[in-house]
């Protein structure tokens, strides 16, 4: 798993099937900033992470984004467990058994 927040934001965006402009619109983070984060030209700040994890659509990635850990039983997943971008993680949990 990646520890770079810019790479993680890109993984989340791709897992949700979003373009950079769509992510910008959903989070209020400027398009230019998203581009800079994803290319590694700027580091993602805490205020940006806060905007991402407080968005209901992305809250399921909070644990992974901040700690590289997942807890599917609690609804906390990584983008790998949500390749279809669905908000319901039930199908992914059946495929990836915990424990």
C-alpha positions in Angstrom: 0.0 0.0 0.0 1.1 3.5 -0.7 2.0 5.9 2.1 2.0 9.0 -0.2 -1.2 10.9 0.2 -1.2 12.2 -3.4 -1.0 8.6 -4.7 -3.7 7.6 -2.2 -6.0 10.4 -3.4 -5.5 9.2 -7.0 -6.3 5.6 -6.0 -9.5 6.7 -4.2 -10.5 8.8 -7.2 -9.9 5.9 -9.6 -11.7 3.4 -7.4 -14.7 5.8 -7.4 -14.6 6.2 -11.1 -14.1 10.0 -10.8 -12.2 12.5 -13.0 -10.0 15.1 -11.4 -12.7 17.8 -12.0 -15.4 15.6 -10.5 -13.3 15.1 -7.3 -12.6 18.8 -7.2 -16.3 19.5 -7.3 -17.2 16.9 -4.7 -14.6 18.0 -2.2 -14.1 21.7 -2.8 -10.4 21.2 -3.4 -9.2 23.1 -6.4 -8.5 21.2 -9.6 -5.0 22.6 -9.8 -4.3 21.4 -6.3 -5.6 17.9 -7.1 -3.4 17.7 -10.1 -0.4 18.8 -8.1 -1.0 16.3 -5.4 -1.4 13.4 -7.8 1.8 14.3 -9.6 3.7 14.8 -6.4 4.4 18.5 -7.1 2.7 19.4 -3.8 2.2 17.6 -0.6 -1.4 17.0 0.6 -2.1 19.1 3.7 -4.3 18.2 6.7 -7.0 20.6 5.6 -7.3 18.7 2.3 -7.4 15.3 4.0 -10.1 16.7 6.2 -12.2 17.7 3.2 -11.8 14.2 1.7 -12.6 12.1 4.8 -15.6 14.3 5.8 -17.2 13.7 2.5 -19.7 10.8 3.0 -18.7 9.2 -0.3 -15.0 8.9 0.8 -15.4 8.3 4.6 -15.0 4.6 4.0 -11.4 5.2 3.1 -10.5 7.2 6.2 -8.6 4.4 8.1 -6.7 3.3 5.0 -5.9 6.9 4.0 -4.5 7.8 7.4 -2.9 4.5 8.6 -2.7 2.0 5.7 -5.1 -0.2 7.7 -8.5 -1.5 6.8 -11.4 -2.8 8.9 -14.1 -4.1 6.4 -16.3 -5.3 9.2 -16.6 -1.6 10.2 -17.0 -0.4 6.6 -13.4 0.9 6.4 -11.8 -0.3 3.2 -9.1 0.5 0.7 -9.6 1.3 -2.9 -8.6 -2.2 -3.8 -11.8 -3.5 -2.1 -14.0 -1.0 -3.9 -13.0 -1.3 -7.6 -16.5 -0.7 -8.8 -16.9 2.5 -6.8 -20.1 1.3 -5.1 -20.8 2.7 -1.7 -22.1 -0.6 -0.4 -19.0 -2.7 0.5 -21.0 -5.9 1.1 -19.9 -7.6 -2.2 -16.3 -6.7 -1.6 -16.4 -8.1 1.9 -17.6 -11.5 0.6 -14.7 -11.7 -1.8 -12.1 -10.5 0.7 -12.6 -12.4 3.9 -11.2 -10.9 7.0 -9.1 -13.0 9.4 
